[in-house]
């Protein structure tokens, strides 16, 4: 973590010299273009902010069209350009955006090459304000991977121009974009703009007080149908990520099984009576020698996975999804800290071995999370907590060490919900289609389809969900931040 700003990339002497030269350059119109252009003068007649979705930035990095901020590194490996962007460039740019965009006259959507679109800042603010008072979806993006499958390809009717589809990032406002419609025109902006400029309405006061202007819940899909196992991995424990990386919280998560073939499975926790030193030694041997295999199932539990199973994964628990499963991954959203321990001896799609993080990973394994404890504490911990005519609500997790709570609703009729001032993130995990509505008519009916994630901002308050076809059995998973003991904003139905 760092506190770098755009000013840290700029030579202050050159900046001052350019400021001094500007008056002599002036003609009828002087245009200044570039990152940090707003530093050159204290006042402008017209200020425009050019914006781009982060997924589009990644695509241009992969094609070698752009490098990182202040570095001529277009030919650098895209994975390294992404990592540099994630931790440095985008943080600095966000800090500048919060200062500059509110005083800009216009925003320019630059996502489509040679076809920029421009809206006034007033229009932008109107669009953002409308969004945080209704349910919405961000623009999903799909990416292949070495273990990727073919379920999403069929269900979402994706282009067949990729080797597979491993990930669907369906609710990661940090990187997803948002579409705003003005009449017949659509403008694409980073969904993060909602978080930065309307945190209270989107997240709720209790979440903002705890996390600041950060969206703390992530939903994404992992597809291994006819693919392979994910890398065997562990996430850092809270004290470790704070000490080593400066993060306030870590990536606790869970796997909700959307679909699974008969041989679908999840690796979770350790077997009893293993020797941790021997396991660590064998992991290092497998990393050092391409011909040495790590026999994962000697040490790690492999549980069968069926549709609607829910596996809880508090940080420090060794885990991965097995092949022939489709996982809805529900997790906290710190910056990307996943420690891979073993990648089954394969390479990435670029032909290179994927990074392994044994020193970090081994130090973070909770060696006492073995079979019996995992079975009792982490698998299908669901209980019915409320029901009425046409619906049933279940508490499904997460583990008591995690700050996210999840509820599953089964319904054939209308289910009442209330954000109680707390961000809600949901996915339709069963049934073809459902309708989200406002009892008071505060927003138009909102339709969601199977496996789609959607966000209900804290400001929405009361809302209902019903099957699009009456009598059809549907189910949603809802996640929200557990309130602290002093907070009374716990969402209930």
C-alpha positions, 0 to 999 in steps of 0.5 A, spaced: 500 500 500 502 507 498 500 514 498 503 516 492 499 522 488 500 524 481 504 530 483 509 525 485 510 523 478 512 530 476 518 534 476 517 540 480 522 544 477 519 543 470 512 544 472 514 551 475 518 552 468 512 551 464 507 555 468 512 561 467 512 559 460 504 559 459 503 566 458 508 567 453 505 561 449 497 564 449 494 565 443 486 566 443 485 559 445 491 555 449 489 547 450 493 543 455 492 536 455 495 530 459 495 527 466 496 532 471 494 538 466 490 541 472 496 543 476 499 548 470 494 553 472 490 555 478 484 557 474 481 554 467 476 557 462 474 550 461 476 543 464 475 537 461 476 530 465 477 524 460 475 517 463 476 510 461 474 503 464 479 499 467 477 493 463 479 497 457 485 500 460 487 492 461 485 490 454 490 496 451 495 494 456 495 487 453 495 489 446 501 493 447 498 500 446 499 503 452 504 502 458 504 505 465 504 512 468 510 515 466 514 509 463 515 507 456 514 500 457 508 498 452 512 492 451 512 490 458 508 483 460 501 485 461 501 482 468 506 486 470 503 492 467 496 491 471 500 489 477 503 496 477 496 500 475 493 496 480 497 498 486 500 505 484 497 508 477 490 507 479 491 509 486 494 516 484 489 517 479 483 516 483 486 521 488 487 526 483 480 524 480 476 526 487 479 533 486 479 535 479 472 531 477 467 535 481 470 542 479 470 540 471 465 542 466 465 536 462 467 528 463 469 525 456 468 517 455 474 515 452 472 507 452 471 507 444 477 509 440 476 515 436 469 515 438 469 519 445 462 522 448 462 528 452 457 529 458 457 535 463 459 534 470 451 536 472 449 530 467 454 526 470 452 527 477 445 527 476 446 520 473 450 518 479 445 520 484 439 516 480 443 510 480 444 510 488 437 510 489 435 504 485 438 497 484 443 496 478 448 492 475 455 494 473 458 491 466 461 484 467 467 482 464 469 475 462 477 473 462 480 466 460 485 462 465 489 456 465 483 452 469 478 456 465 471 452 463 465 452 458 459 453 462 459 461 462 460 461 454 454 457 454 449 460 459 451 467 457 452 466 450 459 469 450 463 469 443 467 463 442 473 467 440 477 465 447 480 458 449 475 458 455 472 463 460 475 462 467 472 468 470 466 473 470 467 479 474 460 481 475 460 485 481 467 488 482 466 496 482 473 497 483 474 495 476 467 494 473 464 500 469 457 503 469 453 505 463 449 511 464 443 512 459 441 520 457 436 519 452 438 514 446 445 515 448 449 511 453 456 513 456 460 508 460 464 510 466 468 507 472 463 504 477 468 506 482 465 513 481 459 511 485 463 509 491 468 515 490 462 521 490 456 517 493 459 513 498 454 514 504 448 513 499 451 507 496 454 503 502 451 506 508 454 510 514 456 504 518 460 501 512 463 508 510 465 509 518 468 502 517 471 502 511 471 509 508 469 510 500 471 503 499 466 497 496 468 492 501 464 486 498 466 482 491 461 477 487 465 474 481 464 467 478 469 461 477 468 456 471 472 450 471 467 446 467 471 441 463 477 445 465 482 444 471 483 445 478 484 453 481 491 454 484 491 451 491 492 457 495 491 461 502 489 468 503 493 472 508 490 472 515 488 479 518 494 481 522 499 479 517 496 483 511 496 489 516 503 488 518 506 486 511 502 490 506 498 496 510 491 493 509 486 494 514 482 487 512 483 481 508 480 477 503 475 472 507 471 469 502 466 463 500 464 459 495 457 458 493 456 452 488 452 455 482 453 448 478 457 442 479 458 435 475 457 429 479 465 429 480 465 437 482 469 438 488 472 443 493 479 443 496 478 446 503 482 445 509 488 440 511 487 433 513 488 431 520 495 428 523 499 431 517 506 433 518 506 441 516 514 441 516 513 435 511 508 438 507 512 445 506 518 441 504 514 438 499 511 444 496 518 447 496 521 441 492 515 441 487 516 449 486 524 448 485 523 442 480 518 442 474 518 434 474 516 434 482 509 433 483 505 436 490 501 430 492 495 435 494 490 430 496 495 427 501 495 433 505 488 437 503 481 435 504 477 434 497 470 435 498 464 433 493 461 439 491 453 439 489 449 445 486 447 450 492 453 447 497 456 453 500 463 453 503 466 458 507 473 460 507 476 464 512 483 467 511 488 462 513 484 456 510 488 452 504 483 452 499 481 451 491 475 449 487 476 443 483 474 442 476 467 441 473 464 446 478 461 453 477 463 457 483 459 464 485 465 467 489 463 471 495 469 475 498 471 481 502 475 486 497 482 488 499 487 489 494 489 483 490 493 478 495 492 471 494 498 466 495 498 461 491 502 454 494 501 449 488 499 450 481 498 443 479 505 444 474 502 448 469 503 454 465 499 460 464 496 462 458 502 466 456 506 460 456 510 462 463 509 459 470 504 463 474 507 466 480 507 462 486 508 465 493 510 460 498 514 464 503 507 468 504 503 462 503 506 457 508 506 463 514 499 464 513 496 457 513 492 455 519 495 448 521 489 447 526 483 447 520 483 440 519 477 435 517 473 435 523 473 442 524 472 444 517 466 439 516 463 442 522 464 450 521 465 451 514 460 447 510 453 448 509 452 452 515 445 454 513 439 455 518 432 457 517 431 464 520 424 466 517 419 464 513 412 466 510 407 465 505 411 463 499 418 464 501 423 462 506 430 465 509 436 462 511 442 464 514 448 461 510 454 464 513 459 467 513 464 464 519 464 468 525 471 471 523 468 474 517 465 481 517 460 479 511 454 475 512 450 472 507 442 470 507 439 465 502 432 466 500 427 461 497 421 464 494 415 462 489 412 469 491 414 476 493 419 477 498 420 483 502 427 486 503 430 492 507 437 495 506 436 498 513 441 503 511 446 497 509 449 496 502 446 489 499 449 485 494 445 479 491 445 474 485 439 470 483 442 463 484 436 459 482 430 460 477 430 463 470 428 471 472 426 475 478 423 482 478 426 487 484 421 492 485 420 498 490 413 498 495 413 505 494 414 506 487 421 509 488 424 506 482 422 502 476 421 494 476 428 491 475 429 485 472 435 480 473 436 473 470 439 467 473 447 467 475 447 475 475 449 479 480 446 486 482 447 491 487 442 495 492 444 501 495 443 502 502 439 508 500 434 504 497 431 502 504 425 497 502 424 493 496 421 486 494 423 480 489 419 476 486 419 471 480 418 473 473 413 467 472 408 467 478 409 460 482 416 459 479 421 457 485 427 462 485 433 463 490 437 469 491 444 469 495 444 476 499 451 479 502 452 485 507 457 487 512 455 485 519 454 491 523 458 492 529 455 490 536 454 498 537 450 498 530 442 497 529 442 497 522 442 489 521 438 487 514 432 483 516 426 481 512 
